[in-house]
Amino acid sequence: MCGVIDLTPSQSVAIYGWRKPLRILNWKILLEREDLTFKKLYGIGLTEKPLFILQPDKMAWISEKRLELDDVILVPKWRVHVTRDMKATFVDIAQMNLSSDFLQHTGVTFEDLVKSGLTLNLMMLLPLTLIAWVHLGLHRDFLTDLTDVQSHALFHIPKNLVLQCVQEHTHTRNIDIENLV
């Protein structure tokens, strides 16, 4: 259910101008104006919380082209999934330099990154630590073709240590899952 938010006088003027300043904004009014994007509203001081009140469905923001890929870092509580919701490629994600914490918080997994185009050679575009990659779900099968040169370039350690780290984390994760069952 869409809500109504109150505007400050300066926000009202920024949205409606001097002639017809209203002190409220709702989703219907927003949709009538193509210039009222998330970026503009955020730029005039409307933060994540009031914008969520205005429209709590992140997919409505996305489908109406009001929320863009580079806006997702401003709304972490919305948990916008960059690959499923925003259809971002791995190169798009790498250009944003998203942290592994942000990716995990929004539900992005290593498999999501692979589906979006991640390859061994492209891993360098997103400068994450080995542990960060492992926490996202890096697995030994993906590392089959990893060379020592790539291993040193990516993680600054030999390939055998990378594989050992991934194996130990996978083993630990499997034990944790077994203890939950």
ABEGO torsion letter per residue (X at the ends): XBBBBBBBAAAAAAAAEAABBBABBBAAAAAABAABBAAAAAAAGBBAAAAAAABABAAAAAAAGABBAAAAAABAAAGBBAAAAAGBBAAAAAAAGBBAAAAAAAGBBAAAAAAAGBBAAAAAABBBBAAAAAAAGBBAAAAAABBAAAAAAAAGBBAAAAAAAAAAAAAAAAAAAAAAX
